[in-house]
Amino acid sequence: MIVVTGATGNVGRPLTRALAEAGQQVTAVSRHAADVPDGVRHVVGDLADPAGLEPVLAGAKALFLLLSGDLHAVGAAPAGVIGRAARAGVGRIVLLSTLGVVTRPFGTTRIAMRALEDAVREAGVDWAVLRPGGFASNALWWAESVRTQGVVAAPFGDTGVPVVDPVDIAEVAAACLLDDRHAGGVYELTGPAVITPRQQAAAIADALGSPVRFHELSRAEAKAGMTRSMPAELADDTLDILGAPSPAEVRVSPDVERVLDRAPRTFADWAARNAAAFR
């Protein structure tokens, strides 16, 4: 049995589906009740409470660990999940980390994530670490403005990074959970090319078959919008990357193709699959 945390999100949902289609027994863990594929067991759980996950981990052979907000919850002890998984007999952990642990290692978020990477390495189990850059699905931030105004509003319109399709992350995660060849692997996951916000708006317009106008925000305007849903420190951190990505953050990694034997999906592929969100 494989336990997938964050099972209803952009990565966890396609990962759960891929594992189920591969004939694996899957337990999907999320904070709230959710629909899951037929044959998948769903459990409501909170990674900020590692002790509460012990019944879920019992009998599992592998764990996909996606912490996101649980990494920063008050009183959270995310390394406790790793330790409890190892003590429960879980033989493999695949951790969803971030490219930022190597490109911007001194931010609070990356320091915490790097500590988790170290905890996974030291847990005495097989492991793999996935380090994606920006997600193509971050474009969903623009869905409402595209639906209501036909506008993508974003800062730094002509500065891009090679955003990765979450389905590619999920398929790499499935390979790491199922294939012994990936034990000990650290994979940097990007899309196939750098793409700017202005180009993303054009790809969304192509997927919709209707015009989408790009409106460039100032950094201050963008931060004001972002802080409605995230801490100011994280908003500034994100804007630093979007506005002045380092050479390592614009590098196209070969790792998706190395694992999956195919090129990464393009942003246009993602936009075509998700066009309904923008209509």
Number of C-alpha atoms within 10 A of each C-alpha: 15 25 27 25 26 24 26 21 13 18 24 25 21 20 28 30 19 19 22 19 13 11 9 16 17 22 24 28 24 20 14 11 12 13 10 17 15 9 13 17 13 21 19 14 19 18 27 22 17 19 12 13 19 15 10 19 23 16 15 20 17 26 25 26 23 20 21 14 10 16 19 15 14 8 10 15 16 23 22 17 22 24 17 18 27 21 16 17 15 24 18 26 27 27 24 24 24 21 21 22 19 14 16 17 15 13 14 13 19 19 15 17 24 18 14 21 22 11 16 25 17 13 19 14 20 22 26 23 24 22 19 24 24 24 20 25 18 14 18 14 13 17 20 15 15 23 15 10 11 20 19 28 21 20 21 18 21 12 18 23 26 24 27 28 28 27 21 23 27 22 20 22 26 20 18 28 24 16 9 12 10 20 18 15 14 17 26 20 29 33 29 21 19 19 21 18 23 22 18 20 26 19 20 26 23 16 19 17 10 11 14 21 15 19 15 17 15 13 15 12 13 18 20 13 11 18 14 10 9 11 11 14 14 16 18 17 15 14 19 13 18 20 15 14 16 14 10 14 24 19 17 21 21 17 19 25 15 12 17 13 9 10 15 23 20 19 26 19 15 20 25 15 11 16 16 12 13 20 13
